[in-house]
């Protein structure tokens, strides 16, 4: 089943988890992935996917909109500690 799922869609290449404050946090971008190449870092808080606020969603609900057919673009907006505004990495 997992093999079939991987063949159906692709993600941006990062592990995410929900934290105790209800945020979805990047645990690690996978080396060589779009997330890694875009500059995502451990601890980034995902706040929007394609402009849609995801701050009140769980990690499963956030990962699904980011899983698309290979080559499809997705814009993930994050908040990073020490940076005042929301922004895409890099």
N, C-alpha and C positions, 0 to 999 in steps of 0.2 A: 504494500500500500504506500509506504513512504517513497519508494522508487517512482510509482505512478504520480504521486503528488509533486515530486520534484520536477517531473517532466511537464507538468501542467502550468506551473508558474515559477517565477523567480522573485526573490526579494532583493533588497539593497545590500545585504551582506553584513548584518550585525546581529548580535545577541542582545535582546532587550528584556527587561524585567520590571515589574511594578514594585515601587518602594512603599514604605509604611506611610508616607504622606499622600499616597494616591497618584504619584507621578509615574510616568513610564520613562525609564532610565536606560541609556546605552551601557551595557556591561562591557562589550568589546566589539569593535568592527573587525571583520575577518580580513586578514592580509590579502591584498590584491583585489578586494571587492569594491564596488562602487562607493559604499559607505567609507571604507578605508581611504580610497583615493580622493574623496570629497573632504576629508579632514575630520570626520566624526571622532570623538574621544570618549573614553570611559567617563561616566558621570554626566554626559550631556542629557538634558531632559527634553524629550520630544513633546512639542507643544502643538504642532499642526502637520497634517499631511495634505499636500496640494491645497493649502489655504484653509482647510477644514480643521477647526479646533478639536483636538483629541485629548486635551488636558484632563478630562473627566472619564476617559475610557481606560480599560485595562490593557495589558500588553497584548493579549490575543486580539482584541478589537483594533488595536493600533497596527499590528503586523499584517492583518488581512488587507486593508486598503493599499498597503505598500507592496503587496505581492501581485505582480503583473506579468503578462507575457514578456519573454526576453526582449530587450531593446526598448521597452516602454519607459518613458521618463516619469519620475515621481519627484516632487519637491517636499523635502522633510525639513521643517523648521524646528530649531532647538533653542533652549536657553542654557547658557553655560555659566557656571559659577565665576564671578568676577567680571562678567560682561553685563552691562545694564539692559541691553535690548535683545529681543528675539532676532535670530538671524539664521541663514543657512551657513553651515561651516564653510571655511575658506572665504 
